[in-house]
């Protein structure tokens, strides 16, 4: 930049860049239109590592098939899958390598079952090299596809997985808070219903256990009560990290699993401790319908939560909806009811109050008066810098909905896709990721 005059007369570029590092991505886009000098300053690859980035694409998984091992053991069910990246920017070449070729230098080979993508957080990815074996022990890797850095997370030798209803792992990384990351692993024990927490810190390089490392006061804190009340986490409804805090959906197990009986949003810090336990918002629902949690994410620095209305006869069924050639449900008893999707935003401050931001009917989104979540549609992502939500539907299409213009657009077709994760690149190198391709 020394060969060019400063963008602002009388002001060196370095102080200006310090200001630009702290503005939202949408403001950067506007500043690029000021002049050619502003555009060149912001587009310079040298500055890219610190300037804010936006949504570039989506990772998703495909399961090819499943079978049992030759020994016929029922506990050795195998599933083969792969990770796919869809670039939303329209590039001819994808921004990242979904095969993670830069991980070939790992100490052990990638399993034949494939590497699972567990979570993403501000440009970092959490992978499980244990593949898709249901009986495998997690073998985590945290990596940055933009810088090709990675770290193989050491196994926790002091922890033996108990018989459990489910194990879920989340990645907490907020570069504006810390250059280190945490892994938070929750295990719901099958016989007790208690959810235990294991935490890995890249700063200490070690795992800690909630039941052994925390004080009695920390374990019995009011916010931790959910872990002893037969509650489970719902990875399919996603999670998000805002200012070093992990937000995710928790639901009760057993009778009455819709929000009126106890769905909550947890806020968990980098030590795995629950800092808040918020009941999810809802409006008075129509007779004969339930309101179910769909998605939690962040947009424009604020926590967003999505839920929907659904006929009660949809509950507790895994059967796909039967649709006629014109796309309507056969024999539906709800032809006169128009069900809706609600988008809520958490108010700024210490309050735990959500306000309704937007409502949209399924008829407007998908041409159906009622839809079943996970079968007819899935909330895939919310744009981090714009009021746009992305869905996948029963026709294997990605659909975007603009809350401002109310416009519905088909993005592209993705076959047999599930487990979507948003990708916002991070071009700055992390001291926590000690290996590089």
C-alpha positions as CSV (number, residue, x, y, z in Angstrom):
1,X,0.0,0.0,0.0
2,X,3.0,2.3,0.2
3,X,2.8,2.9,-3.5
4,X,-0.6,4.5,-3.3
5,X,-1.9,7.6,-1.6
6,X,-3.9,7.0,1.6
7,X,-7.6,6.4,1.2
8,X,-8.5,9.3,3.5
9,X,-6.3,12.4,3.0
10,X,-4.1,13.1,6.0
11,X,-4.9,9.7,7.7
12,X,-2.6,6.7,7.3
13,X,-4.3,3.5,6.2
14,X,-3.3,1.5,9.3
15,X,-5.6,3.4,11.7
16,X,-8.4,3.2,9.1
17,X,-8.0,-0.5,9.0
18,X,-8.2,-0.7,12.7
19,X,-11.6,0.9,12.4
20,X,-12.7,-1.3,9.5
21,X,-11.8,-4.5,11.5
22,X,-14.6,-3.6,13.9
23,X,-17.5,-2.8,11.6
24,X,-20.1,-5.3,10.4
25,X,-19.6,-7.0,7.0
26,X,-22.5,-5.1,5.5
27,X,-20.8,-1.8,6.2
28,X,-17.7,-3.1,4.5
29,X,-19.7,-3.8,1.4
30,X,-21.0,-0.3,1.4
31,X,-17.5,1.2,2.0
32,X,-16.2,-0.6,-1.1
33,X,-18.5,1.5,-3.2
34,X,-17.1,4.8,-1.9
35,X,-14.2,4.9,-4.3
36,X,-11.6,2.7,-6.1
37,X,-9.1,3.4,-3.3
38,X,-11.6,2.2,-0.6
39,X,-12.4,-0.9,-2.7
40,X,-8.7,-1.8,-3.1
41,X,-8.0,-1.3,0.5
42,X,-10.8,-3.6,1.7
43,X,-10.2,-6.2,-1.0
44,X,-6.5,-6.5,-0.4
45,X,-5.7,-10.1,0.5
46,X,-3.2,-8.9,3.1
47,X,-6.0,-7.2,5.1
48,X,-8.5,-10.0,4.5
49,X,-7.3,-12.0,7.5
50,X,-8.6,-9.4,9.9
51,X,-11.6,-8.0,8.2
52,X,-15.0,-9.5,8.9
53,X,-16.3,-12.2,6.6
54,X,-19.8,-13.4,5.8
55,X,-21.6,-16.6,4.8
56,X,-19.9,-18.3,1.8
57,X,-21.4,-21.7,1.8
58,X,-22.9,-24.7,3.5
59,X,-21.4,-28.0,4.5
60,X,-23.8,-31.0,4.6
61,X,-23.5,-34.7,4.9
62,X,-24.7,-37.6,2.6
63,X,-25.2,-41.1,3.9
64,X,-24.5,-43.6,1.1
65,X,-25.7,-46.9,2.7
66,X,-25.5,-49.0,5.8
67,X,-24.9,-52.6,6.6
68,X,-23.7,-54.9,9.4
69,X,-20.2,-56.2,9.7
70,X,-19.4,-59.7,8.6
71,X,-19.5,-61.0,12.2
72,X,-23.2,-60.1,12.3
73,X,-22.9,-58.3,15.6
74,X,-25.9,-56.0,16.0
75,X,-23.8,-53.5,17.8
76,X,-21.5,-53.0,14.8
77,X,-23.9,-51.3,12.5
78,X,-21.9,-49.3,9.9
79,X,-22.9,-46.3,7.9
80,X,-20.8,-44.8,5.2
81,X,-21.0,-41.0,4.6
82,X,-19.2,-38.0,3.2
83,X,-19.1,-34.3,3.7
84,X,-20.1,-32.0,0.8
85,X,-19.7,-28.3,0.4
86,X,-22.1,-26.1,-1.5
87,X,-20.7,-22.7,-2.5
88,X,-23.3,-20.0,-2.3
89,X,-21.2,-17.2,-3.8
90,X,-21.4,-18.6,-7.4
91,X,-17.7,-19.3,-7.8
92,X,-16.6,-21.7,-10.5
93,X,-14.3,-23.5,-8.0
94,X,-15.4,-24.1,-4.4
95,X,-13.9,-22.0,-1.7
96,X,-12.9,-25.0,0.4
97,X,-11.9,-28.6,-0.2
98,X,-14.7,-30.8,1.3
99,X,-12.4,-33.8,1.2
100,X,-10.1,-32.0,3.7
101,X,-7.0,-33.0,1.8
102,X,-4.8,-30.9,4.1
103,X,-5.5,-33.4,6.9
104,X,-3.5,-36.2,5.1
105,X,-0.6,-35.6,7.5
106,X,-2.7,-36.7,10.5
107,X,-1.0,-39.5,12.5
108,X,-3.6,-42.1,11.4
109,X,-5.6,-42.6,8.2
110,X,-9.1,-41.4,7.7
111,X,-11.5,-44.3,8.4
112,X,-13.3,-46.0,5.6
113,X,-16.6,-44.9,7.1
114,X,-15.7,-41.3,6.4
115,X,-15.0,-38.3,8.6
116,X,-18.1,-36.7,10.2
117,X,-18.5,-32.9,10.5
118,X,-19.9,-32.3,14.0
119,X,-20.0,-28.5,14.2
120,X,-18.6,-25.2,12.9
121,X,-17.8,-22.0,14.7
122,X,-16.5,-18.7,13.2
123,X,-14.6,-20.5,10.5
124,X,-13.3,-23.5,12.5
125,X,-14.6,-27.0,11.9
126,X,-15.0,-29.8,14.4
127,X,-14.5,-33.2,12.8
128,X,-14.9,-36.7,14.2
129,X,-12.5,-39.2,12.6
130,X,-14.4,-42.0,14.2
131,X,-16.5,-42.0,11.1
132,X,-20.2,-43.2,11.1
133,X,-19.8,-46.3,13.3
134,X,-22.4,-46.1,16.0
135,X,-20.1,-47.9,18.5
136,X,-17.0,-45.8,17.8
137,X,-15.2,-43.6,20.3
138,X,-15.0,-40.0,19.2
139,X,-11.6,-38.9,17.7
140,X,-11.8,-35.2,17.2
141,X,-10.0,-32.8,14.9
142,X,-10.4,-29.0,14.9
143,X,-9.3,-27.4,11.6
144,X,-9.5,-24.2,9.6
145,X,-10.0,-24.9,5.9
146,X,-9.1,-21.3,4.9
147,X,-5.6,-21.5,6.5
148,X,-5.2,-25.3,6.4
149,X,-4.4,-25.4,10.0
150,X,-5.5,-28.2,12.3
151,X,-5.2,-29.8,15.7
152,X,-5.8,-33.5,16.6
153,X,-7.6,-33.3,19.9
154,X,-6.0,-35.8,22.4
155,X,-8.3,-38.5,23.7
156,X,-9.6,-38.2,27.3
157,X,-7.9,-41.2,28.8
158,X,-9.7,-40.7,32.2
159,X,-13.2,-40.9,30.7
160,X,-15.1,-44.0,29.9
161,X,-18.4,-43.4,27.9
162,X,-21.3,-44.7,30.0
163,X,-24.4,-46.4,28.4
164,X,-26.1,-43.3,27.0
165,X,-29.1,-42.1,25.1
166,X,-27.0,-39.7,23.1
167,X,-23.6,-38.0,22.8
168,X,-23.3,-34.5,21.2
169,X,-20.2,-32.3,20.9
170,X,-20.0,-28.5,20.2
171,X,-17.2,-26.2,19.2
172,X,-16.9,-22.8,21.0
173,X,-14.7,-20.3,19.2
174,X,-15.1,-16.5,19.2
175,X,-12.0,-14.7,17.9
176,X,-13.3,-11.4,19.4
177,X,-13.1,-13.0,22.8
178,X,-10.2,-15.4,22.6
179,X,-8.0,-17.0,20.0
180,X,-8.4,-20.3,21.8
181,X,-11.4,-22.7,21.5
182,X,-13.2,-25.1,23.7
183,X,-15.0,-28.4,22.9
184,X,-18.1,-29.1,25.0
185,X,-19.3,-32.7,25.0
186,X,-22.6,-33.7,26.5
187,X,-23.5,-37.3,27.4
188,X,-27.0,-38.3,28.5
189,X,-26.7,-41.4,30.6
190,X,-29.2,-44.1,29.7
191,X,-30.3,-45.3,33.2
192,X,-30.1,-42.1,35.3
193,X,-31.1,-39.5,32.7
194,X,-28.3,-37.3,34.0
195,X,-26.4,-35.3,31.4
196,X,-22.6,-35.1,32.1
197,X,-20.3,-32.5,30.6
198,X,-16.7,-33.0,29.3
199,X,-14.7,-30.0,28.3
200,X,-11.5,-29.7,26.2
201,X,-9.6,-26.4,26.3
202,X,-7.1,-25.6,23.6
203,X,-5.4,-23.2,26.1
204,X,-4.7,-26.0,28.6
205,X,-4.6,-28.8,26.2
206,X,-6.5,-31.0,28.6
207,X,-10.0,-32.4,29.2
208,X,-12.0,-31.8,32.4
209,X,-15.1,-33.4,33.7
210,X,-18.1,-31.6,35.2
211,X,-18.6,-34.2,37.9
212,X,-15.0,-34.2,39.1
213,X,-13.6,-30.7,38.3
214,X,-16.4,-28.5,39.4
215,X,-17.2,-27.5,43.0
216,X,-20.4,-28.7,44.6
217,X,-21.8,-25.2,44.3
218,X,-21.1,-25.1,40.6
219,X,-22.7,-28.5,40.0
220,X,-25.8,-27.5,42.0
221,X,-26.2,-24.1,40.5
222,X,-29.8,-23.3,39.5
223,X,-28.9,-23.2,35.8
224,X,-27.4,-26.7,35.9
225,X,-30.7,-28.2,37.1
226,X,-31.6,-29.3,33.5
227,X,-28.8,-31.8,33.6
228,X,-30.6,-33.8,36.3
229,X,-34.1,-33.6,35.0
230,X,-34.1,-36.1,32.1
231,X,-33.6,-33.4,29.4
232,X,-31.8,-33.9,26.2
233,X,-30.0,-31.7,23.7
234,X,-31.1,-31.5,20.0
235,X,-28.1,-31.2,17.7
236,X,-30.4,-31.2,14.6
237,X,-31.8,-27.8,15.8
238,X,-28.3,-26.4,15.6
239,X,-26.4,-24.2,17.9
240,X,-24.6,-20.9,17.7
241,X,-21.8,-19.1,19.4
242,X,-22.1,-15.4,20.3
243,X,-19.3,-13.6,22.2
244,X,-17.9,-16.8,23.5
245,X,-21.2,-18.3,24.6
246,X,-22.8,-21.4,23.1
247,X,-26.6,-21.3,22.6
248,X,-28.5,-24.5,22.0
249,X,-32.0,-26.1,22.4
250,X,-32.8,-28.5,25.2
251,X,-36.1,-30.5,25.4
252,X,-37.7,-32.7,28.0
253,X,-37.9,-36.5,27.4
254,X,-41.2,-38.4,27.6
255,X,-44.7,-37.1,27.4
256,X,-45.3,-33.6,26.2
257,X,-42.2,-32.8,24.2
258,X,-43.4,-29.6,22.7
259,X,-42.4,-26.2,23.9
260,X,-45.3,-25.6,26.2
261,X,-44.0,-28.5,28.3
262,X,-40.5,-27.3,28.6
263,X,-38.2,-26.6,25.6
264,X,-35.5,-24.2,26.7
265,X,-32.5,-22.5,25.2
266,X,-29.2,-23.0,27.1
267,X,-26.3,-20.6,27.2
268,X,-23.1,-22.5,28.0
269,X,-19.6,-20.8,28.5
270,X,-16.2,-22.1,27.4
271,X,-15.9,-24.0,30.6
272,X,-19.1,-26.0,29.9
273,X,-21.0,-24.2,32.6
274,X,-24.6,-23.3,32.0
275,X,-25.0,-19.5,32.4
276,X,-28.7,-19.2,31.5
277,X,-31.7,-21.5,31.0
278,X,-34.3,-19.6,29.0
279,X,-37.8,-20.9,28.2
280,X,-38.4,-20.6,24.5
281,X,-41.0,-18.0,23.4
282,X,-44.4,-18.9,21.8
283,X,-47.7,-17.3,21.0
284,X,-51.1,-18.6,21.8
285,X,-51.4,-21.5,19.4
286,X,-54.4,-22.7,17.4
287,X,-56.7,-25.4,18.8
288,X,-55.4,-28.9,17.9
289,X,-51.8,-27.8,17.1
290,X,-48.5,-27.7,18.9
291,X,-45.6,-25.3,18.7
292,X,-42.2,-27.0,18.1
293,X,-38.7,-25.7,18.2
294,X,-36.9,-25.6,14.9
295,X,-33.6,-23.7,15.0
296,X,-31.3,-21.4,17.0
297,X,-28.7,-19.2,15.2
298,X,-27.2,-15.8,15.1
299,X,-27.7,-12.9,12.7
300,X,-26.3,-9.4,12.9
301,X,-24.8,-10.3,16.3
302,X,-28.2,-11.2,17.9
303,X,-29.6,-14.6,18.9
304,X,-32.4,-15.8,16.7
305,X,-34.8,-18.6,17.4
306,X,-37.3,-20.2,15.0
307,X,-40.3,-22.3,15.9
308,X,-43.4,-23.4,14.1
309,X,-47.0,-24.5,14.4
310,X,-47.8,-28.1,13.6
311,X,-51.0,-30.2,13.7
312,X,-51.0,-32.5,16.8
313,X,-51.6,-35.6,14.7
314,X,-48.1,-35.1,13.2
315,X,-46.6,-35.9,16.6
316,X,-44.5,-39.0,17.3
317,X,-44.3,-40.2,13.8
318,X,-41.3,-40.8,11.5
319,X,-43.4,-41.6,8.4
320,X,-42.9,-39.2,5.5
321,X,-45.9,-37.1,4.5
322,X,-48.0,-38.6,1.7
323,X,-48.2,-36.0,-1.1
324,X,-50.3,-36.1,-4.2
325,X,-49.1,-35.1,-7.6
326,X,-50.1,-31.5,-7.0
327,X,-48.0,-31.4,-3.8
328,X,-50.8,-31.4,-1.2
329,X,-51.2,-33.8,1.7
330,X,-53.6,-36.6,1.1
331,X,-56.5,-36.7,3.5
332,X,-55.5,-33.7,5.5
333,X,-57.9,-32.6,8.2
334,X,-56.3,-29.1,8.3
335,X,-57.0,-27.8,4.8
336,X,-58.7,-24.8,6.4
337,X,-55.8,-24.0,8.8
338,X,-52.8,-22.0,7.7
339,X,-49.8,-22.8,9.9
340,X,-46.9,-20.5,10.4
341,X,-43.2,-20.2,11.1
342,X,-42.2,-17.7,13.8
343,X,-38.8,-15.9,14.0
344,X,-37.8,-14.5,17.4
345,X,-34.8,-12.4,18.5
346,X,-33.3,-12.1,22.0
347,X,-33.4,-8.6,23.3
348,X,-30.0,-7.0,24.0
349,X,-29.0,-6.8,27.7
350,X,-29.2,-9.1,30.6
351,X,-32.9,-9.8,30.1
352,X,-34.0,-13.3,28.8
353,X,-36.8,-11.8,26.8
354,X,-37.5,-12.8,23.2
355,X,-39.5,-10.5,20.9
356,X,-41.3,-11.7,17.8
357,X,-39.5,-10.5,14.7
358,X,-41.4,-12.1,11.9
359,X,-44.1,-14.6,10.9
360,X,-44.5,-16.4,7.6
361,X,-47.0,-19.1,6.5
362,X,-46.0,-22.5,5.2
363,X,-48.3,-21.8,2.3
364,X,-46.1,-18.8,1.3
365,X,-42.8,-20.7,1.8
366,X,-43.6,-24.1,0.4
367,X,-47.1,-24.0,-1.1
368,X,-48.5,-26.1,1.7
369,X,-50.8,-25.1,4.6
370,X,-49.0,-27.4,7.0
371,X,-45.6,-29.0,7.0
372,X,-43.8,-31.5,9.2
373,X,-40.4,-30.4,10.3
374,X,-37.5,-32.8,9.4
375,X,-39.6,-34.5,6.7
376,X,-41.3,-31.7,4.7
377,X,-38.7,-29.1,5.4
378,X,-35.6,-28.3,7.6
379,X,-34.3,-24.9,8.7
380,X,-30.7,-25.0,7.3
381,X,-29.2,-21.6,8.2
382,X,-29.9,-18.0,9.0
383,X,-27.7,-15.5,7.2
384,X,-25.2,-13.8,9.7
385,X,-25.5,-10.4,8.1
386,X,-28.9,-10.3,6.4
387,X,-32.5,-11.1,7.3
388,X,-32.5,-14.3,5.2
389,X,-33.3,-17.8,6.3
390,X,-32.4,-20.9,4.2
391,X,-34.4,-24.1,4.1
392,X,-34.3,-27.5,2.5
393,X,-37.5,-29.0,1.3
394,X,-38.9,-32.4,0.4
395,X,-37.9,-31.9,-3.2
396,X,-34.2,-31.7,-2.2
397,X,-34.1,-28.0,-2.9
398,X,-32.4,-25.2,-1.0
399,X,-34.8,-22.3,-0.6
400,X,-34.0,-18.8,0.7
401,X,-36.6,-16.5,2.3
402,X,-36.0,-12.7,2.7
403,X,-37.7,-11.4,5.8
404,X,-37.6,-7.8,4.4
405,X,-38.9,-8.4,0.9
406,X,-40.9,-11.6,1.7
407,X,-39.3,-13.1,-1.4
408,X,-38.9,-16.9,-1.7
409,X,-36.1,-18.1,-4.0
410,X,-34.8,-21.5,-5.1
411,X,-31.1,-21.6,-4.5
412,X,-30.1,-25.0,-5.9
413,X,-30.8,-28.7,-5.6
414,X,-28.9,-30.9,-3.1
415,X,-29.6,-34.7,-3.1
416,X,-29.9,-36.8,0.1
417,X,-28.5,-33.9,2.2
418,X,-28.8,-33.6,5.9
419,X,-26.8,-32.2,8.9
420,X,-26.2,-28.7,7.4
421,X,-23.5,-26.4,8.9
422,X,-23.0,-22.8,7.8
423,X,-19.5,-21.7,6.8
424,X,-18.1,-18.2,7.4
425,X,-14.3,-18.3,6.6
426,X,-11.7,-17.1,9.0
427,X,-8.4,-16.1,7.3
428,X,-6.4,-15.3,10.4
429,X,-4.1,-18.0,11.7
430,X,-4.8,-19.4,15.1
431,X,-2.1,-20.2,17.7
432,X,-4.4,-22.9,19.0
433,X,-4.1,-24.9,15.7
434,X,-0.5,-26.0,15.9
435,X,-0.3,-28.0,12.6
436,X,-0.4,-26.7,9.1
437,X,-0.4,-28.4,5.7
